[in-house]
Amino acid sequence: MTLSDVSTLTVKELLQSRPASAAVLYNHFGASCFECPAAVEETVDFAVRVHEAVPEDFYRDLADALEKPAAAGSVGRTPSDL
C-alpha cells in the first residue's frame, strides 16, 4: 500500500488496516480523532486538511511508522489504548 492509497482511506480504515498509524494520528490530530464520528467517512487526506496538519510532516511520519516493525506487545492494541 502506497501513501497515495492511504490518503483515500477513511481514518477508521487506516486505523483498522494499519494500527501503527494510531500514534501518528494522535500526534498530528489529537486524541479526539479516535472518538470522532467523522472517522468513519472522513478520508485521511481530508483529515490532514481539516486538522491543519502540515501534509509533508504528516505523511513523512506516517511512512516512518508504517515502515517500522511492530513493537513488542503492540499487537492487538487499539487507539483507545493510547
Residue, then its C-alpha position, 0 to 999 in steps of 0.5 A: m500500500t502506497l501513501s497515495d492509497v492511504s490518503t483515500l482511506t477513511v481514518k477508521e480504515l487506516l486505523q483498522s488496516r494499519p494500527a501503527s498509524a494510531a500514534v501518528l494520528y494522535n500526534h498530528f490530530g489529537a486524541s479526539c480523532f479516535e472518538c470522532p464520528a467523522a472517522v468513519e467517512e472522513t478520508v485521511d487526506f481530508a483529515v490532514r486538511v481539516h486538522e491543519a496538519v502540515p501534509e509533508d510532516f504528516y505523511r513523512d511520519l506516517a511512512d516512518a511508522l508504517e515502515k517500522p516493525a511492530a513493537a513488542g506487545s503492540v499487537g492487538r492494541t487499539p487507539s483507545d489504548l493510547 
